[in-house]
Amino acid sequence: MISWLALRQPPVSRARLDSAAKNLTRYRIMAFVTGVILITGCVLLIVQAVGPSLEPATGFVWVAHGWLFLVYVLVTAALGFKLRWPLPRYALVMAAGTIPTMSFVAEHFVTRAARAAAAEDGRQPVPLAD
């Protein structure tokens, strides 16, 4: 299979992983924030459908999600560049910010794969700063 079509995290050196530690922290924060704001927006839509109109609040939440999702995409792109992700991995991790609770799942797998990537390089696993 062509390597740029793979979904797997390629092995990275310890130096590259250390240089990506801050990017990973930023990604983890944005994945959490994007997930929370998306869940909040969905809950507000459900409450609005069965109860009173929450129109100003709902609109503000969705505008905030739009801007925060853009930041999430940029932070994800920076992390993927540092960790040398293949293109499909970029797309899947970025799309996770559009599905409620999926950014939490993606964050878990991205963090686990980044930590395991150093072990595949023939060295000891490198813990990243949380």
C-alpha angles and dihedrals in degrees: 000000000000109000096228090059094054121106097206124103106252118229113270132193122253091249092054091046091049091050089051095050094095091045090052091051091050090048092050091051093048092046089054095045093046091048094049094048091047092051090047091053092049092049090050091051092051092047090048091051093055101028143019124339112269094179103145093046094046092050093050092049093052093047089050090049090052093054094040091049089055090053089046091054092049093048090047091050091051092050093046091050091051093047094041097237120188115246098257090054090054091052096047095047092046092048089053088076090066099056119072112254092359094103088063091053093046091049091054093051095043092051093046092048093048092052092046093048092074091054090055089056088071095259135102116284111272117221111219121217111262 
